[in-house]
Amino acid sequence: MFKTATIDGKHIAYTDNTIFLVEVGRGSKGAYKIRYKFVGDLRQAASYYASINVGNGYKKRLRMANSVNPRPLARQFST
């Protein structure tokens, strides 16, 4: 059964098996590292993503791991 939601103006569909990744990185060319993984719970993933403070050159993103479209659902970085 599919569930739907809107994040940052993007409509997404997901199931109970969808993996959501919260990733954090540092610097403009630094790689992201997976900070936390949520299975099938977009609300909890979005809440955890929102609670991470971004400052001093850090960046964060929320994405679906097993997605056809690999672009992030939400992204934020400091300047």
C-alpha positions in Angstrom: 0.0 0.0 0.0 1.4 3.4 -1.0 1.4 6.5 1.2 1.9 10.0 -0.2 3.4 13.1 1.3 4.7 16.5 0.3 8.1 17.7 1.4 9.6 21.0 0.2 7.0 21.2 -2.5 7.8 17.7 -3.8 5.1 15.0 -3.9 6.4 11.6 -3.0 5.0 8.1 -2.7 6.4 5.5 -0.4 5.6 2.2 1.3 6.3 0.7 4.7 9.6 -0.7 3.2 11.0 2.6 1.9 14.3 3.5 3.5 14.8 7.2 4.4 18.3 8.4 5.0 19.4 11.5 7.0 22.9 12.4 5.9 25.3 15.1 7.2 28.5 16.4 5.6 31.0 19.2 6.0 32.4 21.6 3.5 31.5 22.4 -0.1 33.2 19.3 -1.5 32.9 17.0 1.5 31.1 13.7 1.3 27.8 13.0 3.1 27.8 10.4 5.8 24.6 8.6 6.9 23.6 9.8 10.3 20.4 7.8 10.7 18.2 5.4 8.7 14.4 5.2 9.0 12.4 2.4 7.4 8.9 3.4 6.3 8.5 6.3 8.7 8.8 9.6 6.8 7.3 11.6 9.6 10.1 10.5 12.0 12.8 10.9 9.4 11.6 14.5 8.7 11.5 15.3 12.4 15.0 14.1 12.9 16.2 16.0 9.8 14.6 19.2 11.1 16.3 18.8 14.5 19.8 18.8 13.2 21.4 22.3 13.4 23.5 23.3 10.4 26.3 25.8 11.0 30.0 26.3 10.6 30.2 24.7 7.2 28.0 21.7 7.7 25.3 20.5 5.4 22.4 18.0 5.7 20.0 16.2 3.4 17.1 13.8 3.5 16.7 11.2 0.8 15.1 7.9 -0.1 17.7 5.1 -0.4 15.8 2.8 -2.7 14.4 5.4 -5.0 14.3 5.6 -8.8 15.0 9.3 -8.5 18.2 9.7 -6.4 17.8 13.5 -5.8 17.3 14.5 -2.2 13.9 15.2 -0.7 15.2 18.1 1.4 18.6 19.8 1.6 20.2 22.6 3.7 23.7 23.9 4.0 25.4 26.8 5.8 27.4 29.5 4.1 
